Amino acid sequence: MSEKQQNPWVEGLQTVALSIFLALGIRQFVAEARFIPSESMLPTLEVDDRLVVEKISYHFNPPQRGDIIVFRAPQAALDAAHSTTNDAYIKRVVGLPGEEVEVRDGRVFIDGAALEEDYIQAPPAYTWGPQVVPAEEYLVLGDNRNSSSDGHVWGFLPRESIIGRAVVRFWPIQRIGGLE
């Protein structure tokens, strides 16, 4: 007795449907590609860099200082940018819940100690704080401190707004590599 042959059109449609389902599932829950639209993260990230953002690790461990994260912009950020869209932003985690953060004299201070930041474009030319980062919130700043609409403009970022952590740049080819 032979097995019944499946219609090749049905088999093709099933394959396409499964592929779409898997692609959407991976993008929704595991990882997704993002591009950089602004200069707020110079010199670390340049305009039109393409990144992979992983979405799993923050389900098990909280964000750490120095992580580059992608997040849904809070309403205060959208208001500051005069944006009517639900934009995603990318910034660096600087202040953790419970820490006192202050920006003065061109440096960031965490609980009174100056933060070493060899990744910024230039020292911040503004003062901010001191303020204590609330529970389940973070202070995020762009690496291009003086040209970034970030936490020093619109406040703290709620943890539930975080989409994921930027882990690798895959474009342009000459800049492929991990992010720190």
C-alpha positions in Angstrom: 0.0 0.0 0.0 1.4 3.4 -0.9 1.1 6.7 1.0 -1.2 9.3 -0.4 0.7 12.1 -2.2 0.1 15.6 -1.0 -0.7 18.3 -3.5 2.5 20.3 -4.2 0.6 23.6 -3.9 -0.7 22.7 -0.5 2.7 21.6 0.6 4.2 24.8 -0.7 1.6 27.0 1.1 2.3 25.1 4.3 6.0 25.7 4.0 5.5 29.4 3.4 3.0 29.7 6.3 5.4 27.9 8.7 8.3 30.1 7.5 6.3 33.3 8.1 5.1 32.0 11.5 8.7 31.2 12.6 10.1 34.5 11.3 7.5 36.5 13.2 7.9 34.4 16.3 11.6 34.9 16.3 11.3 38.7 15.7 8.7 39.0 18.4 10.3 36.9 21.2 14.0 36.2 20.4 15.8 38.8 18.3 15.3 41.4 15.7 17.3 43.7 13.4 17.3 47.5 14.0 19.0 50.4 12.3 20.4 53.6 13.8 18.5 56.7 12.5 20.4 59.5 14.5 23.8 60.6 15.8 22.8 60.3 19.5 25.0 57.2 20.0 28.2 58.5 18.3 30.9 57.4 18.3 29.8 53.9 19.3 27.0 53.7 16.7 26.8 55.6 13.4 23.8 56.6 11.4 22.5 53.6 9.3 24.4 51.0 11.4 22.4 47.7 11.5 22.2 45.8 14.7 20.8 42.6 16.2 18.8 43.2 19.3 18.3 40.1 21.5 15.2 40.0 23.6 15.7 37.0 26.0 18.3 37.9 28.6 16.3 40.6 30.3 13.7 38.0 31.2 16.3 36.4 33.5 18.7 39.2 34.5 18.2 42.9 34.8 19.9 45.4 32.6 23.5 46.3 33.6 25.3 49.7 33.5 26.9 50.0 30.1 24.3 47.9 28.2 23.1 49.4 25.0 19.4 48.9 24.9 16.5 49.5 22.5 13.2 50.6 24.1 9.8 52.0 23.3 10.1 55.7 24.0 8.1 56.8 27.0 5.5 59.5 26.4 7.8 62.2 27.9 10.5 61.4 25.3 8.0 61.5 22.5 6.7 64.9 23.8 10.3 66.3 24.1 10.9 65.2 20.4 7.5 66.5 19.3 6.8 63.0 17.9 3.4 61.5 17.3 4.7 58.0 16.5 5.6 55.2 18.9 9.3 55.4 18.2 12.0 53.0 19.5 15.1 54.6 20.9 18.5 53.2 21.5 20.7 54.5 24.5 23.2 53.3 27.1 22.1 52.3 30.6 23.9 54.6 33.0 21.9 54.7 36.2 20.5 51.6 37.9 17.5 51.4 40.3 18.3 52.9 43.7 21.4 54.8 42.6 21.9 58.5 43.0 23.0 60.0 39.6 24.4 63.4 39.0 25.9 65.0 35.9 28.3 67.9 36.6 31.7 69.2 35.6 31.5 67.2 32.4 31.2 63.8 34.2 28.5 61.4 35.4 28.6 60.6 39.1 27.0 57.4 40.6 26.5 57.6 44.3 29.2 60.3 44.4 31.9 58.4 42.4 32.8 59.5 38.9 31.9 57.1 36.2 34.7 56.1 33.7 33.2 56.6 30.2 35.7 56.1 27.4 32.9 55.5 24.9 31.3 59.0 24.9 31.7 61.5 22.0 32.5 64.5 24.3 32.0 65.3 28.0 28.4 66.4 28.8 28.1 70.2 28.7 25.1 70.2 31.1 24.3 69.6 34.7 21.6 67.2 35.9 20.5 65.9 39.2 21.4 64.6 41.7 18.4 62.3 41.5 17.8 58.8 42.8 16.7 56.3 40.1 13.3 54.8 41.1 12.8 51.1 41.5 12.2 49.3 38.2 13.5 52.3 36.3 16.8 53.3 34.6 18.6 56.4 33.6 19.7 56.0 29.9 21.9 58.4 28.1 23.2 58.6 24.5 27.0 58.3 24.0 26.8 61.6 22.1 25.7 63.3 25.4 25.4 66.8 24.0 23.2 65.8 21.0 20.9 63.2 22.5 17.3 63.4 23.6 17.7 61.0 26.5 17.1 60.6 30.2 18.7 64.0 31.1 15.9 65.6 29.0 12.8 63.4 29.7 13.6 61.4 32.9 13.8 57.8 33.8 13.0 54.8 31.7 10.6 52.2 33.1 11.9 48.6 32.8 8.7 47.4 31.0 9.6 49.8 28.1 12.8 47.9 27.3 12.6 45.8 24.1 16.1 44.3 24.3 19.8 44.6 24.3 21.9 45.5 21.2 24.5 42.8 20.9 26.1 42.9 17.5 26.5 45.2 14.5 26.1 43.4 11.2 26.3 46.4 8.8 28.3 48.0 7.4 30.6 45.0 6.8 33.8 46.9 7.8 32.3 47.5 11.2 30.8 44.1 11.9 31.2 43.0 15.5 30.0 43.0 19.1 28.9 46.1 21.0 30.2 47.2 24.3 
